[in-house]
């Protein structure tokens, strides 16, 4: 399960890398026009819409990215199937379709279906599409249906599979959503402790998208709390209104950027530059705009225990702010922009104490994250290649040795052919993947692997990590070798 979750996490890196830029665009636009969300400024509207075109469709990016990353060969047909899966389930479970199926007015449909386009459904769609591709991409149909054989069959079967998934979610999704609303109503009566519980479950439910159910209870007028509306309208109780928002500021402005720094410092030396670009952009987006998904999705699957710690710290932050009645609010999210704007409102109560709390949380996040990552060897970004230093260092040697063969494509084909033959060829190799410096291969029988043949290709080393898992350390040119092996496997 751990290995599977880590593979999901790696698959999410491609879409996650897009999100910080979108968040910053939206944040700048909202800064220009905080009240009208672009209605009062064409420039603000342009920036907000540009950013929201990505942020609002994050679930689609996840569906495509997960399907691509989890499929054998990283094939485009799998990515297309991920999109098909997502479109099927979100269309069948949209408010208008559900109203038609139930024969009722759209306004009477369970509000759960308004939130069906979420990250959980996107990831689920991608996973199902990848399973369909891995299982059916090489199926040959009778001659009469030969056109739909192989990869063309995958989107069709994926759509059929999502019919069953949609049927299950039709009954299960509104039940879970309603239970969370009832749960939220219960903890809303617990004061500061309730705020802490809300913060904990708000973060914990991020991967499923069900945090929207809790948010509706505390932020909007479901049971009369309407924390956001009352805060910005100035109609609440000073020191109390805003208690379900204030504690997010120390986490999003300080805690998570500090966690990003801890993950950077914990990354392998040769991967720090790659990790730095992601963490810097994601950390800035979290601080400036309060959009945390680029950071959270970077570690929630590869290190789920770390995400639980993050949820606990968020709950503690909300409980502390509520206990001392430090309040601030947000219209977009708990970032620097909203902090500055909300700190001037009548309902804001000692908001600058949240900055001091944030500095304390930055220290806690940094040292706690770094301790947990290194102590338990958590696979946060940049730590995937957890092997001996000499193997990583040897990657450069392999690159230099392979460079002596020549600067043409034949050298990669020759290396790939020798490696693949040594692995046992088509009869033994079940899947081939790669990271920055090595091939990750699954085989049927480790006894059929000829290590001497593989080493004759000029690789830096071989690392057997399981009864059917082997890594071939190639160097930074591994992508070219992997591509050539895929060509050989398709022949």
LUMRO-316592 format. One record per residue (C-alpha): y negated, x negated, z negated; residue number from 1. Coordinates in nm, 4 decimals. Layout:
REM residues N
((Y; X; Z); NUM),
...
This chain:
REM residues 491
((0.0000; 0.0000; 0.0000); 1),
((-0.2390; -0.2838; -0.0870); 2),
((-0.1819; -0.4452; 0.2519); 3),
((-0.2335; -0.1105; 0.4256); 4),
((-0.5625; -0.0473; 0.2444); 5),
((-0.6824; -0.3956; 0.3314); 6),
((-0.6069; -0.3301; 0.6971); 7),
((-0.8121; -0.0097; 0.6789); 8),
((-1.0948; -0.2085; 0.5221); 9),
((-1.0869; -0.4650; 0.8042); 10),
((-1.0851; -0.1830; 1.0581); 11),
((-1.4007; -0.0381; 0.9040); 12),
((-1.5948; -0.3631; 0.9409); 13),
((-1.6905; -0.2933; 1.3025); 14),
((-1.8595; 0.0458; 1.2398); 15),
((-1.9933; -0.0627; 0.8990); 16),
((-2.1770; -0.3543; 1.0612); 17),
((-2.3850; -0.1039; 1.2596); 18),
((-2.5065; 0.0972; 0.9603); 19),
((-2.7643; -0.1360; 0.7951); 20),
((-2.9879; -0.1426; 1.1029); 21),
((-2.9780; 0.2383; 1.1221); 22),
((-3.0601; 0.2706; 0.7524); 23),
((-3.3603; 0.0398; 0.7840); 24),
((-3.4935; 0.2317; 1.0842); 25),
((-3.4711; 0.5591; 0.8915); 26),
((-3.6272; 0.4013; 0.5832); 27),
((-3.9300; 0.2710; 0.7754); 28),
((-3.9745; 0.6079; 0.9444); 29),
((-3.9569; 0.7883; 0.6114); 30),
((-4.2062; 0.5399; 0.4648); 31),
((-4.4528; 0.6281; 0.7423); 32),
((-4.4065; 1.0037; 0.6955); 33),
((-4.2382; 1.0751; 0.3575); 34),
((-4.3215; 1.4457; 0.3500); 35),
((-4.2682; 1.5566; 0.7076); 36),
((-3.9642; 1.3456; 0.8009); 37),
((-4.1322; 1.2682; 1.1322); 38),
((-4.3144; 1.5966; 1.1800); 39),
((-4.6503; 1.4304; 1.1111); 40),
((-4.6001; 1.1106; 1.3096); 41),
((-4.4388; 1.0498; 1.6498); 42),
((-4.3595; 0.6908; 1.5486); 43),
((-4.1887; 0.8059; 1.2290); 44),
((-3.9947; 1.0699; 1.4211); 45),
((-3.8837; 0.8097; 1.6739); 46),
((-3.7560; 0.5710; 1.4035); 47),
((-3.5930; 0.8402; 1.1914); 48),
((-3.4121; 0.9980; 1.4841); 49),
((-3.2997; 0.6573; 1.6110); 50),
((-3.1519; 0.5703; 1.2728); 51),
((-3.0068; 0.9139; 1.2046); 52),
((-2.8277; 0.9120; 1.5393); 53),
((-2.5999; 0.6515; 1.3800); 54),
((-2.6051; 0.7474; 1.0110); 55),
((-2.5452; 1.1175; 1.0796); 56),
((-2.2502; 1.0321; 1.3026); 57),
((-2.0975; 0.7757; 1.0696); 58),
((-1.7746; 0.9761; 1.0497); 59),
((-1.7297; 0.9502; 1.4275); 60),
((-1.7784; 0.5735; 1.4115); 61),
((-1.5131; 0.5567; 1.1412); 62),
((-1.2711; 0.7676; 1.3453); 63),
((-1.3047; 0.5356; 1.6456); 64),
((-1.3178; 0.2113; 1.4446); 65),
((-1.0158; 0.2887; 1.2260); 66),
((-0.8077; 0.4050; 1.5237); 67),
((-0.8940; 0.0854; 1.7103); 68),
((-0.8357; -0.1471; 1.4170); 69),
((-0.5102; 0.0106; 1.2968); 70),
((-0.3464; 0.0331; 1.6402); 71),
((-0.1194; -0.2326; 1.7864); 72),
((-0.3065; -0.4376; 2.0405); 73),
((-0.6463; -0.2901; 1.9453); 74),
((-0.6281; -0.0700; 2.2539); 75),
((-0.9098; 0.1492; 2.3836); 76),
((-0.6682; 0.4404; 2.4247); 77),
((-0.6279; 0.4451; 2.0470); 78),
((-1.0058; 0.4557; 1.9992); 79),
((-1.0299; 0.7464; 2.2431); 80),
((-0.7534; 0.9238; 2.0526); 81),
((-0.9476; 0.8748; 1.7290); 82),
((-1.2450; 1.0495; 1.8836); 83),
((-1.0212; 1.3301; 2.0126); 84),
((-0.8675; 1.3751; 1.6666); 85),
((-1.2069; 1.3982; 1.5013); 86),
((-1.3448; 1.6453; 1.7575); 87),
((-1.0426; 1.8720; 1.7212); 88),
((-1.0517; 1.9010; 1.3430); 89),
((-1.4301; 1.9255; 1.3061); 90),
((-1.4560; 2.1882; 1.5810); 91),
((-1.1705; 2.3997; 1.4467); 92),
((-1.3104; 2.3833; 1.0930); 93),
((-1.6779; 2.4225; 1.1772); 94),
((-1.8608; 2.7125; 1.0154); 95),
((-1.8854; 2.9125; 1.3383); 96),
((-1.5165; 2.8692; 1.4258); 97),
((-1.4014; 2.9559; 1.0742); 98),
((-1.6226; 3.2652; 1.0790); 99),
((-1.4597; 3.3708; 1.4060); 100),
((-1.1079; 3.3041; 1.2749); 101),
((-1.1738; 3.4983; 0.9555); 102),
((-1.3668; 3.7743; 1.1303); 103),
((-1.6694; 3.7411; 0.9029); 104),
((-2.0346; 3.6473; 0.9376); 105),
((-2.1132; 3.2746; 0.9436); 106),
((-2.3299; 3.3035; 0.6322); 107),
((-2.0266; 3.4267; 0.4356); 108),
((-1.8069; 3.1275; 0.5230); 109),
((-1.7122; 2.8965; 0.2352); 110),
((-1.9836; 2.6251; 0.2152); 111),
((-1.7091; 2.3621; 0.2095); 112),
((-1.6806; 2.3902; 0.5873); 113),
((-2.0451; 2.2890; 0.6267); 114),
((-1.9390; 1.9445; 0.5001); 115),
((-1.6291; 1.8971; 0.7159); 116),
((-1.7963; 1.6236; 0.9231); 117),
((-1.7549; 1.3509; 0.6621); 118),
((-1.6218; 0.9980; 0.6265); 119),
((-1.2854; 1.1126; 0.4882); 120),
((-1.2140; 1.3278; 0.7936); 121),
((-1.3290; 1.0442; 1.0194); 122),
((-1.0967; 0.7908; 0.8552); 123),
((-0.8096; 1.0423; 0.8491); 124),
((-0.8594; 1.1105; 1.2205); 125),
((-0.8539; 0.7390; 1.2983); 126),
((-0.5371; 0.6819; 1.0966); 127),
((-0.3501; 0.9664; 1.2655); 128),
((-0.4631; 0.8485; 1.6084); 129),
((-0.3401; 0.4957; 1.5309); 130),
((-0.0022; 0.6290; 1.4182); 131),
((0.0287; 0.8306; 1.7386); 132),
((-0.0621; 0.5278; 1.9503); 133),
((0.1776; 0.2918; 1.7742); 134),
((0.4606; 0.5431; 1.8055); 135),
((0.4120; 0.6952; 2.1507); 136),
((0.2057; 0.4548; 2.3657); 137),
((0.5168; 0.3249; 2.5460); 138),
((0.7024; 0.6539; 2.5880); 139),
((0.8185; 0.7272; 2.9444); 140),
((0.8302; 1.0917; 3.0492); 141),
((1.0424; 1.2407; 3.3316); 142),
((0.9101; 1.1821; 3.6844); 143),
((0.7514; 1.5276; 3.7039); 144),
((0.5294; 1.4361; 3.4083); 145),
((0.5086; 1.0632; 3.4666); 146),
((0.1295; 1.0714; 3.4966); 147),
((0.1088; 1.1545; 3.1249); 148),
((0.3407; 0.8738; 3.0132); 149),
((0.2441; 0.5865; 2.7869); 150),
((-0.1140; 0.5621; 2.6709); 151),
((-0.2179; 0.8856; 2.8438); 152),
((0.0250; 1.0706; 2.6200); 153),
((-0.1371; 0.9499; 2.2990); 154),
((-0.4601; 1.1602; 2.3013); 155),
((-0.2557; 1.4707; 2.3881); 156),
((-0.0131; 1.4236; 2.1000); 157),
((-0.3007; 1.3311; 1.8699); 158),
((-0.4740; 1.6601; 1.9490); 159),
((-0.1508; 1.8468; 1.8726); 160),
((-0.1108; 1.6604; 1.5421); 161),
((-0.4675; 1.7501; 1.4434); 162),
((-0.3883; 2.1178; 1.4906); 163),
((-0.1461; 2.0878; 1.1990); 164),
((-0.3940; 1.8804; 0.9975); 165),
((-0.6640; 2.1398; 1.0610); 166),
((-0.4329; 2.4177; 0.9453); 167),
((-0.3652; 2.2341; 0.6181); 168),
((-0.7334; 2.1564; 0.5598); 169),
((-0.8253; 2.5185; 0.6382); 170),
((-0.6603; 2.6170; 0.3103); 171),
((-0.6876; 2.2983; 0.1024); 172),
((-1.0440; 2.1823; 0.1734); 173),
((-1.2307; 2.4876; 0.0344); 174),
((-1.0088; 2.4910; -0.2764); 175),
((-1.0864; 2.1293; -0.3614); 176),
((-1.4530; 2.1801; -0.2821); 177),
((-1.4753; 2.4907; -0.5034); 178),
((-1.2941; 2.3173; -0.7909); 179),
((-1.5447; 2.0332; -0.7793); 180),
((-1.8358; 2.2788; -0.7898); 181),
((-1.6838; 2.4447; -1.0986); 182),
((-1.6275; 2.1014; -1.2534); 183),
((-1.9902; 2.0106; -1.1845); 184),
((-2.1120; 2.3273; -1.3476); 185),
((-1.9129; 2.2374; -1.6587); 186),
((-2.0428; 1.8821; -1.7009); 187),
((-2.4010; 1.9930; -1.6318); 188),
((-2.4070; 2.1272; -1.9883); 189),
((-2.3288; 1.7874; -2.1457); 190),
((-2.6772; 1.6353; -2.1216); 191),
((-2.6913; 1.2561; -2.0772); 192),
((-2.3123; 1.2289; -2.0964); 193),
((-2.2876; 1.4866; -1.8192); 194),
((-2.5288; 1.2827; -1.6081); 195),
((-2.3021; 0.9812; -1.6589); 196),
((-1.9903; 1.1750; -1.5593); 197),
((-2.1716; 1.3061; -1.2539); 198),
((-2.2722; 0.9531; -1.1500); 199),
((-1.9153; 0.8286; -1.1907); 200),
((-1.7586; 1.1050; -0.9822); 201),
((-2.0413; 1.0976; -0.7284); 202),
((-1.9458; 0.7406; -0.6344); 203),
((-1.5724; 0.7886; -0.6783); 204),
((-1.5712; 1.0746; -0.4265); 205),
((-1.7713; 0.8885; -0.1595); 206),
((-1.4610; 0.7980; 0.0482); 207),
((-1.3586; 1.1644; 0.0716); 208),
((-1.7005; 1.3145; 0.1387); 209),
((-1.6428; 1.5579; -0.1480); 210),
((-1.9334; 1.4126; -0.3442); 211),
((-2.1421; 1.6665; -0.1532); 212),
((-1.9802; 1.9390; -0.3640); 213),
((-2.1059; 1.7761; -0.6845); 214),
((-2.4441; 1.6974; -0.5329); 215),
((-2.4984; 2.0631; -0.4469); 216),
((-2.4596; 2.1556; -0.8143); 217),
((-2.7007; 1.8996; -0.9562); 218),
((-2.9505; 1.8355; -0.6790); 219),
((-2.9897; 2.1827; -0.5289); 220),
((-3.0226; 2.5413; -0.6439); 221),
((-2.6548; 2.6350; -0.6831); 222),
((-2.6702; 2.7088; -1.0572); 223),
((-3.0436; 2.6742; -1.1113); 224),
((-3.0655; 2.2965; -1.1752); 225),
((-3.2297; 2.2064; -0.8416); 226),
((-3.3086; 1.8593; -0.9745); 227),
((-3.4583; 1.7270; -0.6512); 228),
((-3.6589; 2.0369; -0.5634); 229),
((-3.8085; 2.0790; -0.9112); 230),
((-3.8899; 1.7091; -0.9431); 231),
((-4.0911; 1.6960; -0.6230); 232),
((-4.2503; 2.0364; -0.6850); 233),
((-4.3535; 1.9344; -1.0373); 234),
((-4.2073; 2.2507; -1.1884); 235),
((-3.9466; 2.1024; -1.4211); 236),
((-3.9430; 1.9469; -1.7676); 237),
((-4.0885; 1.5975; -1.7922); 238),
((-3.8232; 1.3498; -1.9024); 239),
((-3.5403; 1.5873; -1.8132); 240),
((-3.5973; 1.6857; -1.4521); 241),
((-3.4843; 1.3927; -1.2409); 242),
((-3.2067; 1.2829; -1.4784); 243),
((-2.9483; 1.3293; -1.2030); 244),
((-3.1416; 1.0987; -0.9712); 245),
((-3.3045; 0.8269; -1.1826); 246),
((-2.9922; 0.6292; -1.2728); 247),
((-2.9121; 0.5649; -0.9070); 248),
((-3.2206; 0.3447; -0.8637); 249),
((-3.0960; 0.0522; -1.0798); 250),
((-2.7638; 0.0580; -0.8941); 251),
((-2.8868; 0.0940; -0.5375); 252),
((-3.1938; -0.1306; -0.5656); 253),
((-3.0442; -0.4011; -0.7861); 254),
((-2.6753; -0.3580; -0.8694); 255),
((-2.5251; -0.3339; -0.5228); 256),
((-2.7409; -0.6097; -0.3683); 257),
((-2.6263; -0.8312; -0.6574); 258),
((-2.2673; -0.7310; -0.5823); 259),
((-2.3272; -0.8333; -0.2200); 260),
((-2.4428; -1.1753; -0.3420); 261),
((-2.1297; -1.2052; -0.5572); 262),
((-1.9080; -1.1220; -0.2581); 263),
((-2.0914; -1.3821; -0.0483); 264),
((-2.0496; -1.6517; -0.3126); 265),
((-1.6802; -1.5585; -0.3481); 266),
((-1.6089; -1.5833; 0.0259); 267),
((-1.4178; -1.8730; 0.1801); 268),
((-1.6467; -2.1584; 0.2796); 269),
((-1.5794; -2.1370; 0.6523); 270),
((-1.6472; -1.7617; 0.6530); 271),
((-1.9660; -1.7557; 0.4450); 272),
((-2.1969; -1.7504; 0.7453); 273),
((-2.0187; -1.4453; 0.8856); 274),
((-2.0196; -1.2685; 0.5468); 275),
((-2.3836; -1.3583; 0.4826); 276),
((-2.5065; -1.1700; 0.7889); 277),
((-2.3327; -0.8502; 0.6806); 278),
((-2.4191; -0.8750; 0.3115); 279),
((-2.7829; -0.9624; 0.3731); 280),
((-2.8369; -0.6662; 0.6047); 281),
((-2.6369; -0.4256; 0.3876); 282),
((-2.8005; -0.5458; 0.0663); 283),
((-3.1481; -0.5076; 0.2114); 284),
((-3.0646; -0.1577; 0.3351); 285),
((-2.9416; -0.0628; -0.0125); 286),
((-3.2550; -0.1978; -0.1838); 287),
((-3.5122; -0.0758; 0.0659); 288),
((-3.3695; 0.2615; 0.1707); 289),
((-3.0958; 0.3408; -0.0818); 290),
((-2.8302; 0.3698; 0.1882); 291),
((-2.5247; 0.2123; 0.0276); 292),
((-2.2404; 0.2963; 0.2671); 293),
((-2.2544; -0.0391; 0.4529); 294),
((-2.1877; -0.2183; 0.1248); 295),
((-1.9508; 0.0297; -0.0353); 296),
((-1.7236; 0.0692; 0.2660); 297),
((-1.7092; -0.3100; 0.2906); 298),
((-1.5014; -0.3276; -0.0280); 299),
((-1.3800; 0.0203; -0.1269); 300),
((-1.0527; -0.0101; 0.0657); 301),
((-0.9890; -0.3845; 0.0512); 302),
((-1.0569; -0.3869; -0.3259); 303),
((-1.0285; -0.0286; -0.4576); 304),
((-1.0241; -0.1438; -0.8207); 305),
((-1.3661; -0.2976; -0.7634); 306),
((-1.4927; 0.0334; -0.6293); 307),
((-1.3754; 0.2099; -0.9462); 308),
((-1.5721; -0.0467; -1.1485); 309),
((-1.8757; 0.0286; -0.9315); 310),
((-1.8322; 0.4017; -1.0012); 311),
((-1.8106; 0.3357; -1.3756); 312),
((-2.1269; 0.1250; -1.3706); 313),
((-2.3073; 0.3970; -1.1761); 314),
((-2.2075; 0.6523; -1.4386); 315),
((-2.3281; 0.4230; -1.7172); 316),
((-2.6580; 0.3737; -1.5358); 317),
((-2.7214; 0.7474; -1.5071); 318),
((-2.6254; 0.8005; -1.8723); 319),
((-2.8648; 0.5281; -1.9909); 320),
((-3.1577; 0.6561; -1.7851); 321),
((-3.0942; 1.0135; -1.9019); 322),
((-3.0636; 0.9090; -2.2679); 323),
((-3.4010; 0.7334; -2.2673); 324),
((-3.5540; 0.9992; -2.0379); 325),
((-3.6618; 0.7503; -1.7713); 326),
((-3.7004; 0.9543; -1.4547); 327),
((-3.7791; 0.9046; -1.0874); 328),
((-3.6702; 1.1023; -0.7850); 329),
((-3.5841; 1.0730; -0.4196); 330),
((-3.6158; 1.2737; -0.1033); 331),
((-3.4094; 1.0319; 0.1061); 332),
((-3.2126; 0.8095; -0.1327); 333),
((-3.2639; 0.5903; -0.4386); 334),
((-3.4248; 0.2937; -0.2677); 335),
((-3.7553; 0.1106; -0.2960); 336),
((-3.9376; 0.3549; -0.0694); 337),
((-3.8557; 0.6623; -0.2752); 338),
((-3.9126; 0.4783; -0.6008); 339),
((-4.2696; 0.3901; -0.5066); 340),
((-4.3423; 0.7405; -0.3773); 341),
((-4.1836; 0.9297; -0.6670); 342),
((-4.3286; 0.7096; -0.9432); 343),
((-4.6700; 0.8689; -0.8807); 344),
((-4.5492; 1.2274; -0.9284); 345),
((-4.6108; 1.4299; -1.2472); 346),
((-4.2389; 1.4570; -1.3281); 347),
((-4.1908; 1.0774; -1.3254); 348),
((-4.1446; 0.9523; -1.6823); 349),
((-4.1689; 0.5791; -1.7514); 350),
((-4.0189; 0.5042; -1.4079); 351),
((-4.0875; 0.1321; -1.4311); 352),
((-3.8331; 0.1064; -1.7098); 353),
((-3.5782; 0.1732; -1.4356); 354),
((-3.6810; -0.1599; -1.2826); 355),
((-3.6010; -0.3425; -1.6076); 356),
((-3.2733; -0.1554; -1.6267); 357),
((-3.2123; -0.2551; -1.2664); 358),
((-3.2608; -0.6254; -1.3423); 359),
((-3.0062; -0.5982; -1.6226); 360),
((-2.7632; -0.4214; -1.3907); 361),
((-2.8128; -0.6889; -1.1256); 362),
((-2.6896; -0.9492; -1.3736); 363),
((-2.3960; -0.7282; -1.4799); 364),
((-2.2936; -0.6486; -1.1222); 365),
((-2.3143; -1.0082; -1.0068); 366),
((-2.1147; -1.1718; -1.2844); 367),
((-1.8656; -0.8868; -1.3265); 368),
((-1.7964; -0.8613; -0.9532); 369),
((-1.7653; -1.2378; -0.9127); 370),
((-1.5346; -1.2647; -1.2152); 371),
((-1.3086; -0.9806; -1.0979); 372),
((-1.2960; -1.1040; -0.7378); 373),
((-1.1974; -1.4577; -0.8319); 374),
((-0.9815; -1.3717; -1.1350); 375),
((-0.7681; -1.1153; -0.9528); 376),
((-0.8053; -1.2630; -0.6029); 377),
((-0.9500; -0.9425; -0.4592); 378),
((-0.9692; -0.9364; -0.0800); 379),
((-1.3416; -0.8716; -0.0389); 380),
((-1.5041; -0.9701; 0.2932); 381),
((-1.4553; -1.3381; 0.3671); 382),
((-1.1488; -1.3796; 0.1451); 383),
((-0.8830; -1.2484; 0.3858); 384),
((-0.7520; -1.5990; 0.4648); 385),
((-0.6265; -1.6776; 0.1179); 386),
((-0.4176; -1.9846; 0.2031); 387),
((-0.4170; -2.3539; 0.1165); 388),
((-0.7356; -2.5433; 0.1903); 389),
((-0.5555; -2.7959; 0.4044); 390),
((-0.4403; -2.5188; 0.6391); 391),
((-0.7919; -2.3917; 0.6820); 392),
((-0.9175; -2.7439; 0.7355); 393),
((-0.6386; -2.8016; 0.9851); 394),
((-0.7711; -2.5191; 1.1971); 395),
((-1.0439; -2.7499; 1.3200); 396),
((-0.7806; -3.0088; 1.4093); 397),
((-0.5861; -2.7534; 1.6075); 398),
((-0.9032; -2.6612; 1.7888); 399),
((-0.9701; -3.0250; 1.8725); 400),
((-0.6105; -3.0879; 1.9801); 401),
((-0.6066; -2.7833; 2.2028); 402),
((-0.9346; -2.8978; 2.3526); 403),
((-0.7586; -3.2100; 2.4855); 404),
((-0.5446; -2.9952; 2.7169); 405),
((-0.8465; -2.8984; 2.9241); 406),
((-1.1318; -2.6522; 2.9418); 407),
((-0.9662; -2.3828; 3.1469); 408),
((-0.7742; -2.0647; 3.0796); 409),
((-0.4384; -2.2308; 3.1524); 410),
((-0.4475; -2.4131; 2.8198); 411),
((-0.4657; -2.0832; 2.6303); 412),
((-0.1877; -1.9343; 2.8392); 413),
((0.0300; -2.2402; 2.7816); 414),
((-0.0263; -2.2332; 2.4054); 415),
((0.0280; -1.8583; 2.3903); 416),
((0.3520; -1.8802; 2.5900); 417),
((0.4944; -2.1509; 2.3655); 418),
((0.3945; -1.9679; 2.0475); 419),
((0.5300; -1.6350; 2.1671); 420),
((0.8576; -1.7907; 2.2785); 421),
((0.8890; -1.9596; 1.9407); 422),
((0.8313; -1.6279; 1.7658); 423),
((1.1264; -1.4787; 1.9497); 424),
((0.9497; -1.2979; 2.2327); 425),
((0.9655; -0.9253; 2.3006); 426),
((1.2996; -0.8741; 2.1270); 427),
((1.1698; -1.0080; 1.7958); 428),
((0.7909; -0.9583; 1.7791); 429),
((0.6815; -0.6114; 1.6628); 430),
((0.3046; -0.6635; 1.6255); 431),
((0.0402; -0.9320; 1.6716); 432),
((-0.2998; -0.9327; 1.5038); 433),
((-0.5532; -1.2052; 1.4375); 434),
((-0.8301; -1.2976; 1.1963); 435),
((-1.0862; -1.5751; 1.2329); 436),
((-0.8453; -1.8696; 1.2454); 437),
((-0.4878; -1.7421; 1.2646); 438),
((-0.2399; -1.5090; 1.4282); 439),
((-0.0828; -1.2508; 1.1979); 440),
((0.2581; -1.1554; 1.3334); 441),
((0.5276; -0.9095; 1.2261); 442),
((0.8828; -0.9894; 1.3431); 443),
((1.2194; -0.8159; 1.3272); 444),
((1.4159; -1.1240; 1.2186); 445),
((1.2564; -1.4308; 1.0636); 446),
((1.5740; -1.6254; 1.1411); 447),
((1.5012; -1.5901; 1.5132); 448),
((1.1691; -1.7745; 1.4779); 449),
((1.1717; -2.1325; 1.6120); 450),
((0.9040; -2.3105; 1.4079); 451),
((0.9409; -2.6369; 1.5985); 452),
((0.8719; -2.4560; 1.9259); 453),
((0.5596; -2.2982; 1.7768); 454),
((0.4368; -2.6323; 1.6440); 455),
((0.4864; -2.7881; 1.9868); 456),
((0.1947; -2.5738; 2.1068); 457),
((-0.0399; -2.7847; 1.8920); 458),
((-0.1014; -2.5360; 1.6115); 459),
((-0.2267; -2.6534; 1.2728); 460),
((0.0426; -2.4913; 1.0670); 461),
((0.2720; -2.1993; 0.9981); 462),
((0.2605; -1.9777; 0.6922); 463),
((0.5469; -1.7373; 0.6158); 464),
((0.4017; -1.4652; 0.3936); 465),
((0.6935; -1.2198; 0.3825); 466),
((1.0434; -1.1464; 0.5076); 467),
((0.8996; -1.0166; 0.8341); 468),
((0.5431; -1.1544; 0.8265); 469),
((0.4337; -1.4919; 0.9598); 470),
((0.0923; -1.6475; 1.0202); 471),
((0.0277; -1.9089; 1.2878); 472),
((-0.2830; -2.1167; 1.2085); 473),
((-0.4543; -2.1847; 1.5407); 474),
((-0.8233; -2.2389; 1.4681); 475),
((-1.1408; -2.0655; 1.5773); 476),
((-1.0051; -2.0224; 1.9305); 477),
((-0.7390; -1.7845; 1.8007); 478),
((-0.8919; -1.4831; 1.9778); 479),
((-0.8196; -1.6392; 2.3186); 480),
((-0.4590; -1.7108; 2.2204); 481),
((-0.4162; -1.3558; 2.0899); 482),
((-0.5519; -1.2138; 2.4141); 483),
((-0.3078; -1.4181; 2.6186); 484),
((-0.0162; -1.3082; 2.4013); 485),
((-0.1150; -0.9452; 2.4550); 486),
((-0.1124; -1.0054; 2.8304); 487),
((0.2382; -1.1554; 2.8025); 488),
((0.3603; -0.8592; 2.5964); 489),
((0.2325; -0.6119; 2.8578); 490),
((0.4239; -0.7795; 3.1424); 491),
